[in-house]
C-alpha cells in the first residue's frame, strides 16, 4: 500500500475519560493485584497510560484501554472492545497465576475479557512499557519468559515496535466514538505495506513475511490508525500545538485498491481518464472487452509463452522501474543472495516469473533476493519505487524494436562522418508537420528517409509506457532541469539499459542521449567549473559546434534551421565533445528555399539575430549569428547579457570596443591565461564579430566558418560595428529613447536561458 503527503489535518478520537484523582501511578501489576475503575498504570517514562474510559457521548459504556498520556483521546489498544462494561465504575482488571493470567471482570464478577493465556508460573507480573506494550512475564518484571503482550493482539492502531503479518491485523472501530470491531481490516497477507518512517521486513519461524513499524530517531511520536471508513492514516503528535497531524494515508487513490489491475497488470494513477491499468510489456488483456469497460481485474496474459525446459531457458528479463513490489504471496526470500545470484536463481527455475532486491535501505544498492512464481499482482508506479525484473520470452525483446503500432516518439539526426558533434533528437511530430508542408510544395511527393541524409535512418520505436518506467513516472527525483518548454528527466531505457535524457513538452516527448557533463553554460559561466575547460578544450568545442551547424545547414539534404541555438542547448559528453540539442523550434527548408518569415518570433534574448527578432525573418544566417554569440561567450566566460557590463549594453558591444581598440586579447577569460593561444583566441574573436554583424548578408556561411577555424592563416575581412541590434535590444528592454514606440505587430516569445 502506498501513500502521498496530504495537507495537515486533525484527527480527533472524540473520547472523554472518567478517572479518579487517587489512581495508582505504578507501571507494574504484581500477581494477585488488580486495577479498579479510576486507577491506572503509567509507563516509566510517562508516555502511556492504562485505565478505564468512556467514549464521548456514550457515558454508559466503559472500556479498558491504553492511551498516549499527553493526548488521552489517542487510544492505542482496547481490551473489551466488543464487550463494554456498564457505567457503574465497578470494573476491575486482575492478574492471577497459575491459571488464566489477565481477566477483566464486571460488577457481577463475570469476565468481560481475558488474555486467553494460562500459565503455571506462581508469580507472574504485568508491566506497561514506555512503548505502549502491556507485557506479562514470569517471575521478575524485566526477566523471565513473556507470557502475553498487548502488541500481539492489536486493535485499530499500530505504534512503534508493533508488527503486522498474516496472524496480526488491524481492525477499525465501528465509529469514532465506538471501539466495537468495525467493518475494515488491514492485514499484510504476505504482501503490501503500511506507511511509516521505517518499514523492516523479516521472516519468522513460520515462514511468515511481516512488517515492523519503527519511528526514526528524534522524530515526533506517530501512530498508524485504521479508521472507520477503511483509511489507514499516519498521525504525528505536535507537542507545541497538542494536535495530531495527518502526514500520509492510504488508500490515497484507485491504484491502492488491492490487485485492481489483475495478474501482470500495472496501475498508473496519472494515466488519462479512468484508464488507470495497463498490461506489462509483453502482455495483453485476458479479456479486451472487459478492459474496454474499465473492468481490469481479469488481468493480462503473455503474448509469447516462456521457453524453458529442465531449467534451460533462452528467456530474458525486462526491468520495470519505480514500482512497488508485487504481492509477496508465492515468493521465496533469501536475504544473503546478491542481485546477480537472484537473476541466476530465477533463470534456472521454469516457474520463476520475476525477481527483485529484498532490502533497498541505506543507499548501498540493496541486498537479498525475492523471487516470484506463477502470477504477480498489485503492481503500481510509486515515488521512490523499486526495480522489478519480469521474465519475458526472448522474441519479445526483438519485437519491442520492430513494433509499428507504438507511437514514434523520436528521430535522431546524426552526423556520422563528423566525430565532434551529434545532433540529437527531433520529435517525429515536428518532422511530420514539416514533411506535410514539403509534400504540398512538391506536388504530393513525400519526403523519404533518403531526403534526410546520405543514408536511410532506422527510426527507433519507444512506447510511452517505457518512458514512464524509465523516469519513475516522471519523478521529481529524476529531473535534470527545465528548459523553455518543459522539464528534462534522466531515464534508463528498457532494452539496452542505456541512459537517456527525456524532455517532456505537454505530452510530446523528446528523447536525447544522456550526457553526464550537462550543458556548456554550466561550465563557462561558473567560477569554479570554468577552470575545467582549458583553451584547447574550448577551441575543440567551438570547432565542434561549427561542424554540427555545417551539417544541419549544408550536409543534410534538407536544410535545418535550429532557431534557438544558445550555450544551454550545447551539451557535453564525457570527452567534452559538444552536441547540439533541443530542436523543439527547428524548421526545415526545401532545396531551393533560402529564408522564411514568421509572425510569431520564439527565442532567447541576446541569441536572436536582428532580422529574426525585428521582422520574423530567419535563415541559416540566423544560426550563424547565434553561433557568433556562443563563440564570444566561450572565449570570455561572460553571458551575452551579463550584469558585469556597466558601460556597454551587451557582450557584443564590449567585444567590439576591445577589438576596435586593438585590445581584443583582454576579452579572453582570465582562467585561460596559462593555457591560451593568443593567435587562436584573436582569430576566434574576429570570427565571432563577423558572425554577429547586423546585416545577415555580411555574415559568413558555416562552411566558411569551419574553414577559417581549421586554417588559421586564412585572411579575414573586417567586421562591421553591431549597432542596429544593440539599439533594438535596449529598446526591447524598455531603456531606449523610443522605448514606448513600436510598429511591430508580431508576437514575440522570449525564452529565458537556463
N, C-alpha and C positions, 0 to 999 in steps of 0.2 A: 504494500500500500504506500502511496506516495503523497507528498504534501507540498503546498506552496505557502509563502508568507501572506498573512492577511492583516487587515487593519486591526488595531488594538481594540479588543472587546472585553467586557467584564462578564464573567460567568458566575452568577450567584447561585448558591445551593438552596437558598430560601429556607434556612433552618433556624430554629431558636432552641436554646438549651435551658434546662431546669437543673440547677445544681445547688448544693448547699455549701455554705462557707466552711463547714467543718470537715470537708473531704480529705482523704488521705493524699499525701504528696510523694509517696514512695514509688519506685519503678518496679517493685517486686511483690509478688503474692506468694507467700510460703504455703506449703502443704497444710491443708486443713483450714486455710484462711478464706476470706470472702470479701467481696466488694458489694455494698448495697447502693441503691439509687441515691445519688448525691455525693458519693465517694468516687475518687479517680485514682488511676495510676498515671504518673507523669514520667516520661523517659528522662534519663540522667542529664541530658543536655537541654531538656525542656522543649524539644521540638514537637513531640507528640503527646497526646492525652488519650487515655481510655476511660470511658464512662458511659452514662445513660443520657439519651437526648430524645427530644420530640421534634419532628419537622414543623416548620412554620405553618400555622393554620390547622394542625392536626394534634392538638394537645392531648387527646385521649389515647394516643399510641406512644409507647416508649420502646426504644431500641438501645442495644448495647453496641457501641462503635468506637473507632479510633479516628481522631481528627488532628489536623495541624493546629498546634496550640495557638499560634498567632492569628489564626483565622478559623474559629470553631465551625464555620459553615462548610469548611473543606473536609468532609467526612471521607476517609480513605478506605474504611472497612466497616462492614456491619455484620454482626453475628446472626441475629434473629431477623433478617430482612423479610422473611416470609412468615414469621410468627411473632408479630408485635405483642408487647405486654400492654395490659390495660393501665391507664394512668392513675394507679393508686400508690406509686412510688414504693412498691413492695418488692420489686425485682432484686435478685441477688445473683452474683457470679461466684461460684465456689470452685475450689480446686481440691481434689481428693485423689489419693493413690494409696494402695493399689485400687484398680478399677478404672471407670471412665474418668479421665483426668479433669476436663473442664465441663461444667454444666451451668446453664442459665435457668434459674427457677423463677416461677411467678409467685404471687402471694399465696397460692394454694399448695406450693411445693412441687408443682408439676414442671417438668423440663420443657422449656420453650426452645432450647437449642443445646447441643453438646458438641464437643470436639470429635465425637465418634472415634476416639482413640483410647485404648486401655493400656495400662502399664502395671507392672508388678513392683515397680520401684516404691520404696516406703516413704520417700521424702522428695517428691517432685516439686519444682518451683516454677512459677511463671514470671517472666520479665518482659517489660515493654522496652525495646531497644530504641535508640535515637534514630534509627532508620524508619521507625513506624511499625516494626515487626514485633508481634507478641509471640514470644518463644517459650515453650515448656520444655524443661530439661530434667534429666535425672540428677539427683544429688545437688552439687553446688551450682550456683547460678551461672558461673562462667565456664563450668566444665560439664562433664557428663554428656550423654547422648541426647540429641534433640528428639523429643517425643512427638511434638506437634508445633506448627507455626502458622500464623495467620497469612503469611506470604504464600503458603501452599494452598490457600482457599480464597483467592481474590474475589472482590465484589465487582464494582464498576471502575476501579481506579488502579493504576499502575504507578508505583513510586520507585525511586532509585533502588536498585538491588533486587527487584522482583523480576521473575522470568515468566514468559508465556510460551506455551507449547501445546501439543495436542491434548495434554491432560490438564492444562491450566489455561483458563479463558476468562475474559471479562464479560459480564452480563449487566446490561443497563438497568437503571432504576425505571420504574413504571412511569413516574412523573418527577419533576424537580423536588417535590415535597413528599415523595412516596418511594422508599427504598425497596419495595417489593420487586422481585425479579421481573424485568421488563421483556420486551419482545426482541431486543437486539443483543446479539452475542458476537464477540470478536475472539477468534481462535486462530493460531498460526497454521495449523493443519499442515505442518512441514513446509510451509511456503509463506510468502508475503512479508510484511514488516510493519513496524509501528514507528511513529515519529519520535525522535529523541536526539539528544546531543551525542550519544554514542549508542550503537547497537552492536552487540557482540554475539555472534552465533557459536553454538557448540553442539556436540552430540553427547547425550548421556548414555548410561549403560543399557537403556532400552532402545538405543539407536534412534532416539527422537531428536530431531533438529528443533532447537528452541532459541529464544532470544532473551537477552538480559538488558534491561534499561538502566543506564548509568548517567548521572549528571557529570558534566565536565567540571574540572577544578574551578573554584571561585565563581561558579555560575549560580544564579538565584535558584531557590528551591522550585522544582517544577514537578508536575504530575500529569499523567495521561488519564483522561476521563472519557468513557464511552457513554454519551448522553442518551436521553430517552428517544431521540429521533435518529439514532444509529450513526451519529457523527463522533469520531474519535478526535478529541481535542487535546492539544498540549497547552497547559496553563502554567504560567510562570508568575511567582509571587513577587510583587513590588513592595518592599517593606516601607518605602517612603510614603507612597500613596495608600498602602494597605489594601490593594486590589489585586485580583488575578487577571493577567493579560493573556489573551489567546494569541499565541505566536503561529502555530500551524494546526491544521486539522485535515481529516480525511473521512469520507471521500471528498476531494476538492472538485472533482469533475467526473464526467461519464466514464473516463478511462479507469477510474478507480474501482468500478464495478468488476468483481472477480470474473476473469475469463470472458469478458464481453465479446472479444473477437474470436473466440474459439481456438481450436488447435492451429498452431503455426500462423496465427493472426497477430497483427501488430496494431496497437492503438495509438493514435496521434490526435490529441485534443485540439491541435492547431490546424487540422485539415478543414477545408471549406465545408460549409453547410453541416449536415449531420452525418456525413460520410467519414466517421472517425476511424474506421477499421480498414486495413489493407492486408493483403497476404504478403508474407516474406518473399523475397526474391526467389524464384524457382518454384513457387506455389501459386495455385489458383483456387477460388472459392469452390467448396464442395457442391454448393447449390447456388448458382448465379442468380436465379430468380429471387431467392430469399434475400441475397445481398442487395439486390436492386430495391427491395422493400425495406432496407435498413435492418434486416434481421441477420446478425453476423455470427450467432452462437454456433452455427454448423461448422464454422472454421474453414480451413484450407487443406488442400492435399497437394502432393508433389506433382510437378509436370513430368518428371522423369524419375523412375524408381532408382534407388541406390543399387550400385553394383558391388555386391560383397558376397564372398563365398569362403567359408572356412577361415575367416579372419583376413583374407586377402582382398584388397579393395583398391580401386583407382579413383575413389571419390575424393573431393576436396572440401574445404571449409570456407564459408562466407562469414566475414566478421560484421556483426551488427553492432554499431557503436552507440553509446549513450542511452542504454535501455536499463530497465530494472530486470533482474534475473527472473526467469520463469518460475512458476510454482515448483518447489523442490520435492514434490512427490515423485516417486520413481527415480531417485537420484542416488549416486554414490559419492561420498565425500572423503577425500584424502588430504589432510592438512599438511602432509610432508612432501607432496608432489609439486614439481615445477610446472609452468605452463607448457613447456615442450613435452614433458612426460605426460601431461594431461592430453595433449593432442595425440601422442603416440598411443596412449591407452584407448582413446575413443576410436582411433582409426583401426585398431586391432579387434574391435568388437562390432559385429554386424548389427547389433541392436542399438548402439550409441548414436544419438541424433544431434547432440550438441555438447559443448563443454565451456567452462569459464573459470576464472580465478575465484577461489572461495573467500579470500580475505584481501581487500584492497586498501586497508588502512595504512597510514604512515607515509604515503607518498613514495614508497620504495619499490613500486612495481607490482606488489601483491604477492601472495603465496597461496598454496593449497589448490586443490582441484575439485571441481564439481562436474560430474558427467550425467547427462540425461538419457533415458531410454524411452522409447515409444513417443507419444505426442508431447509437445510442450505448449503450455498455455500461460496466459496472464503476462504478456509482454507489452510494454509501452515505452515511449520515449520519456525520459525524465532528465531534469537538470543534474549534472554530475553523475550520469549513469555509468554502467559498466560495459565492457566489450563482451559480447556473446558470440561464440563461434558455432555456426549452424552447418550441418553436413549437407552437401549437395552432390548430385551426380556430376562427373567431370564435364559432361557435354553441356551442362548449364552455364559453365564459365565461358565456353566458346559462344553459346547462344547469346550471352549478355552483350557481346560485341557486335553481333550480327543483327539484332532485332531492329525491325524498321517501324514497329508500331509505338516506339518510345519517342518522345519529343526530342528533336535535335536541339541540344542546348548550346553547343559551342563549336566554332570552327577556328583553328589556329592558322595563322599566316606565318610561315617560317621561311626566312632567307637561308636556305640550306647551304648555299655556297659562301655565305658570309659568316665567319666564325664569331664576330664580336657581338652581333645583335640578333635576337629572335623577336619578331613582333608577335605578341601572344594573344589572342583572344578577341575575336569579333563575334557578336552573337548572331546566330542563324536568323533571328528575326530582322536584324538590321540588314544583313545581306539579302534576305528575301525581298525586303522592301525595295532595295536598290536594283535588284535583278528585274523586278517587275517594271521599274521605270526604264531600264535599259531595253527590256523586251518591247515596250511600247515604242521606244525611239527607233528600234531596229526592225520594225515591221513584224513583230511577233516572234523573232528568233530569241530563244532563251540563252542565257549565259551558261556555258558548260564549265566543268572543272578546269578545262584547258585554258579558259579565259582568265583564270586566277593566277596562272604562272606556267612555267615550262612543263611541270609535271602535274598529273591529276592528284588531288588531295583526298586522302581517306578520312571521311568525317566520323569522329567518334560519337557514339550514342550513349547518353547518360540519362538515367531516369531521375525524376525529382525525388523519388524515394531514396536513391543512393546519395543524393546531395544532402537530404535531411539527415541521413545516417552519418555521413562524413563530417557534418558540422554539429553533431549532437543537437539536432533540431534548432539550428541557428542559435546556439547558446552564446550568451554574452562572454563566457569564458573562452570561446573560440574566436572572438572578434579581434582582428588585427588592427582595425581602424575604420575610418569612414571617409569616403570621397564626396564629390559634389553631388552625386545622385544616389548614393546608397552605402550600406555597410559592407566591409570586406571581412570574410571569415577564413580561418585556416581549416583545412579538412584533409582526410586521408581517403583516397578512393578505394573502392571495394576490391577490384580485381587485381591490380598491380601494386597495391599498398603504397601508391605514390602520393606525396603531399602536394596539395594544390591550394591556391587562394581563390575563393569564390566571392564574387561581388553580387549582391542582391539589389536589384532595381525593381521596386514593387514586386512583381512576380516574374520578371525577366531576370535571367541569371547569366553572369559571365564567369567562365572558369579559366583561371590562369595557372601557369606553372608557379609553384610556391618558391619564392626567392628569400632565403634566410636573411640577407642583408638589407631587405626592405628597399626604401626609395632613396634616390640621390639626395634629396633635400634634407633627409635625416642625418647626413654626414656633413655636407658643405656648410650648413647653417648652424651647426652645433659646435660650441667652443672646444669640446674635448674630442668629439668624433672626427672633426675635420683633419686632425693631425694624423689620422689613419690613412688619409689619401695624399700621398706624396705627388710630386709633379708628374712622374712617369705614369702613375695610375690615373690621374686626372686627364692627361693627354690621351691616354688609351680610351677613356670614357668619351671624350669629345669626338675622337675619330670613330668610335663605335656607334654613337648616336647618328653621326653624319652618314655612315654607311646604311644604317637602318632606314633613315629617311630617303636615301637614294633608291633603296629597294621599293619603298612604297610609291615614290613618285615616278620611277622610271622602269625598274626591272620587272615589276609586276605588270601583267598585261592590262589590268585595269588600274588606272591611277588612283591612289588612295590619299585623300587629304585628311590628316588627323584632326585638326581644328582645336585641339586642347592640349598641345604639347607644352609641358612645364616640368620643372625639376621633380615635383612629386609624382609625376607619371613616368619617370625613368627609374626602373627597378634594377637592382644589382644582384648578380648571382654570387656564388661562393668565391669566384675568381675576380670579382669586381668588374665583370663584363656587363655592359648596360643592355637593358631590354625595354623597348618602348611598350607601354601598356595603356589600358583604358581607351578603347575605341568606341565608347558609347556615343560619341558625336562625330565619328568618322563619316566621310562622304566619298562616293566613288565617281570617277569621271570616265566617260567613254573615250575611244581612241582619239577623236578629234576635238574633245572638249578641253578648253584651257582654263576657264574660270566659271564661277556660278555666283548667284546672288540670292540672299535670303532676307526676309523681312523680320526674322527672329534671330538675333545675334546671341549666341551662347558661348561663354568662355570665361577666362580669368583675367582680371585687370593686370596690365603690365606685359602679358604674354601675347595679347591680341594685337595683330597688325593694325595700322591706322585705317586702311581701306576696309577692313572687315568690321572694326569697331564703329566706324562712322557711316559706312554705306552698305554694309552687309555683303560686300564682295570678297570672295575668297578664292584662292588658287594654291598651287604648290608654293608660290612665293609667300603665302601667309604662314606656312610651316617654316619656311626659311627664316622669317622674322622671329618666330618663337625660338628657333634653334639659336639665333644670334643672342637672344636674351639669356638662354640657358648657358651658352658658352661663356658669356661675361660673368654670370653668377658662379660658374665653376672656377674661373680664374681668381675672382675677387673674394669669394666666400661671402658675398653680400647679396641680399634679396633685391629683386628689381625695385620694390617699393620700401626699401629699408628705412627705418626711422633714424638711422645714423646720419643721413644727409641733412644738413642744415641750409646749405647754400644752393642745393640742386634739387630739382623735383623728382629725380629718379636716378637709378644706377646708370642709365644710358647717358644722361646729361653729364654725370660725374665722369664716366669713362671718356666721353668725347672731350671734355675740358682737359683732362690729363694728357690725352693723345695729342690734342692740338697744341699743348704747351711743351711737347716732347718729354713729358713725364709719365708716359703710359706705364712704365715698369712699376710705378707706385701703386697701380691698381692691383698688383699681384698680392694674394693672401699672404699675410705675414708668416703663416705657418709653413709656407713653401720656400722661405728664404734659402735654406740649406740645400734643397733638392731641385730648385727651379733652374731650367734652361732659359736664360733671358731671350735668346733668339726665338725659341719656340713660343714662349709666352707672348712676346711682342707680335709675332705672326698671328697668334690666335686672337689677340685683342683687335688687330687690324681686320681680320676676317669677321669677327663679331660685329664690328662697326659697319662693315659692308652689308651684313645681313639685316641690320636694323634700320637701314635707310628708309625714309618715309615713302619714297616712290618705289612701288614693287618692281618696276622695270629696271631700277638701278641695282636691285639685289641680285646676287649670283644664284644660279640653279645649284641644287645639291651636288650634281655631278662635278661642277667647278669647285665647290667647297671641298669635296673629298680629294680632288686632285691637288688643290692648294695645300691641304693638310699633309698629304703624302709627299709632296715635293716642296720642301721649304725654300727653295731658291727661286720659285716662280714669282715674277714681278706682280705686284698688287696695285690695283687702281686706288685712287684717293677717295675715301668715303666722304659723303656729304653730311653736314650737321643735321641731326634729327631734331628739327624744330617743331614740325607740324603736330606730331603726336604728343610731344611734351606739353604743348599748349592745350591740346584737347584733353589730355589726362588731368591737367589742373582744373579745367572747366568741369570735367566729369565728376571731380571730387568736390565741386562747389566752391573752389578757391579762385578761379579765374575771373577776369573783369567782366566776362559775358556769361557768368555762371547761371543767370536767370533767363538767358535767351536760348531757344532751341527751335530748329526747324526740322529736326529728325523725328519721323513718326514711327520708327522701328521699335520693336520690343527688344530690350537688352537684358539678358540674364547673366548675372555675374557669379562666378564660382570662386569662393574663397579658397586659397591654397591651403593644403594641409600643413 
